[in-house]
Amino acid sequence: MARTEGEEPTALLQRLPGVRLLSLTLHETQMVTPSTRRLRFVGEGLSDLEVRPGQDLMVEVPAEGRRHFRRRYSVRSLDRAVGAVDLDIVLHGDGPGARWAAAVEPGDTVEAIGPRGKIFVADGADWHLFCADEASLPATLAMIESLPPSAVAVALVEVDGASDHVAPGSGPEALDLRWLHRTEPAGRDPVMTTAVTALGLPAGHGHAYVFGELHVVAAARQALVGRGMDPADIDHKGYWRLGVANAAHGEPERPRPA
Ligand SMILES: Cc1cc2nc3c(=O)[nH]c(=O)nc-3n(C[C@H](O)[C@H](O)[C@H](O)COP(=O)(O)OP(=O)(O)OC[C@H]3O[C@@H](n4cnc5c(N)ncnc54)[C@H](O)[C@@H]3O)c2cc1C
């Protein structure tokens, strides 16, 4: 459904049933890795918010005079008893979202809309395959942690190096978690496609979740289809696009058809 930059939050909410406008206050921060900052927010409305693993909040970030400029960040965890939500945000360099995430301080307030997102862990799959990068690791970890200990799951996570590794706190006992270290800049390195192409897929009916840079996601999805996976069993989403800022509603801009 198309959204426009100047759309009022209330208009957006009316069009998205079950979604709430949240006024959040930053409680504390923590560096999860040298490049990812965890922001723990508290606020009314969190203690009974229904969030499924993999869903996100649309956060209004400052953007030089532009109204209702938003960035989407996955719910890493929600503590309903305390009324607190954790967002893990990559400080990738330059962009309104990354600048805000690096500068925000305890006591600062922000408006968020959520939960958003329609990709969930598939019921009834014999195995699950996750393809992720640093930006999609929070959603991926939340989804992995929601799987039972007996589940069969493989996770391919593309990062710069070992300091970016973050393991799930729970989930499948036999999780096959593989870290793919880039030798090229994020968005240009073929390491994910190479790994997907070489991966021995488990037996049975699997489901894949492919999240990350727009072109990396498209190439990895194509490689999975080439491996014989039914496109209906592959959920995929571009989180960001190399060299192109996400739109004011938080999604990557799609390449224009030639
Ligand atoms: C559903 C959804 C959930 C998301 N969840 C998370 C999350 O939990 N944590 C998180 O950190 N991000 C998450 N993202 C990605 C995040 O919203 C984007 O990375 C967003 O572009 C960041 O905004 P920005 O203003 O910092 O950069 P933008 O203004 O969008 O981009 C500016 C420049 O930075 C580059 N860039 C943007 N993101 C990255 C990156 N990750 N690595 C390297 N270069 C980048 C762009 O290519 C562009 O050149 C999510 C995105 C979606 C759609």
The ligand as an ORCA input file, in Angstrom:
! r2SCAN-3c Opt
* xyz 0 1
  C      11.465     -4.031      8.061
  C      12.856     -3.440      8.340
  C      13.480     -3.710      9.545
  C      14.763     -3.187      9.796
  N      15.375     -3.475     10.995
  C      16.614     -2.956     11.244
  C      17.259     -3.181     12.503
  O      16.732     -3.840     13.393
  N      18.489     -2.633     12.702
  C      19.120     -1.882     11.725
  O      20.231     -1.402     11.966
  N      18.533     -1.650     10.539
  C      17.306     -2.167     10.281
  N      16.698     -1.933      9.087
  C      17.445     -1.203      8.064
  C      17.380      0.280      8.250
  O      16.042      0.738      8.342
  C      18.069      0.863      7.001
  O      19.428      0.481      7.004
  C      17.969      2.335      6.845
  O      18.347      2.639      5.529
  C      18.866      3.124      7.758
  O      18.559      4.479      7.578
  P      19.649      5.613      7.535
  O      18.870      6.862      7.592
  O      20.709      5.348      8.540
  O      20.328      5.441      6.076
  P      19.699      5.835      4.655
  O      19.361      7.265      4.606
  O      18.608      4.870      4.308
  O      20.924      5.523      3.695
  C      22.059      6.386      3.624
  C      23.232      5.602      3.041
  O      23.623      4.585      3.965
  C      23.639      3.310      3.327
  N      23.148      2.297      4.291
  C      21.908      2.231      4.831
  N      21.821      1.188      5.682
  C      23.037      0.592      5.667
  C      23.585     -0.544      6.332
  N      22.878     -1.287      7.199
  N      24.875     -0.870      6.089
  C      25.625     -0.143      5.223
  N      25.166      0.952      4.552
  C      23.880      1.307      4.786
  C      22.721      3.441      2.117
  O      23.122      2.557      1.091
  C      22.895      4.900      1.733
  O      24.010      5.033      0.881
  C      15.407     -2.411      8.817
  C      14.750     -2.119      7.595
  C      13.479     -2.631      7.353
  C      12.795     -2.317      6.042
*
